[in-house]
Amino acid sequence: MADPQVVSEWLKKSDEDFEFATSIIEDSTYYAQICFHFHQAAEKYLKSFIIAFDLEFKKIHDLPVLLKSCVSKEPSLKAVMDDCKLRD
């Protein structure tokens, strides 16, 4: 099992990206930048899961690939994949 402190740091960074994007979404027209921070949050949440369960860690930014790795450990996450329109 991974070092809980490392996982906690990844989750903290994820929360920061998510909270930043959420905090400015109402008053901003910088949608590309807001989407960037939501993407960063999602990526870091997935990577924190991957790290927590010692799954294969890839230095990539491809959310569907990261999600597939998480599903290998937690099949119930397939529901997330089913709700997304993923590229093959």
C-alpha positions in Angstrom: 0.0 0.0 0.0 1.2 3.5 -0.8 2.4 6.1 1.7 -0.8 7.8 2.9 0.9 11.1 3.1 1.7 10.9 -0.7 -2.0 10.1 -1.4 -3.1 12.9 0.8 -0.9 15.4 -1.1 -2.3 14.3 -4.4 -5.9 14.7 -3.0 -5.1 18.1 -1.7 -3.8 19.2 -5.1 -6.9 17.7 -6.7 -9.2 19.6 -4.3 -7.3 22.9 -5.0 -7.8 22.6 -8.8 -11.5 21.6 -8.3 -12.2 24.3 -5.8 -10.5 27.0 -7.9 -12.4 26.1 -11.1 -15.7 26.0 -9.1 -15.0 29.3 -7.4 -14.6 31.2 -10.7 -17.1 29.5 -13.0 -20.0 31.9 -12.3 -18.0 35.1 -12.8 -15.7 34.2 -15.7 -15.8 33.8 -19.4 -12.4 31.9 -19.5 -14.1 28.6 -20.1 -11.0 26.9 -21.6 -9.0 27.8 -18.5 -11.8 26.6 -16.2 -12.0 23.3 -18.1 -8.2 23.0 -17.8 -8.5 23.1 -14.0 -11.4 20.6 -13.9 -9.4 18.3 -16.1 -6.4 18.7 -13.8 -8.6 17.9 -10.8 -10.0 14.8 -12.4 -6.5 13.6 -13.5 -5.1 14.1 -10.0 -8.1 12.3 -8.3 -7.6 9.4 -10.6 -3.8 9.3 -10.1 -4.3 9.5 -6.3 -6.5 6.4 -6.6 -3.9 4.7 -8.8 -1.1 5.5 -6.3 -3.2 4.5 -3.3 -3.7 1.0 -4.7 -0.2 0.6 -6.1 -1.6 0.3 -9.7 0.6 0.9 -12.7 1.4 4.7 -12.7 1.6 6.3 -16.1 2.8 9.9 -16.6 0.0 10.7 -18.9 -2.9 13.1 -19.1 -5.4 10.8 -20.8 -8.4 10.6 -18.5 -10.0 7.5 -20.1 -6.7 5.6 -19.8 -6.3 6.6 -16.2 -10.0 5.7 -15.5 -9.5 2.2 -17.1 -6.6 1.6 -14.7 -8.8 2.5 -11.8 -11.6 0.2 -13.0 -9.1 -2.7 -13.0 -9.1 -2.3 -9.2 -12.6 -1.1 -8.6 -15.1 -2.4 -11.2 -17.9 -0.2 -9.9 -16.1 2.8 -11.4 -17.1 1.4 -14.8 -20.4 3.3 -14.2 -18.3 6.5 -14.7 -16.9 5.2 -17.9 -20.4 4.3 -19.1 -21.5 7.8 -18.4 -18.7 9.3 -20.5 -18.3 9.4 -24.2 -14.8 8.0 -24.5 -12.6 7.9 -27.5 -11.1 4.6 -28.5 
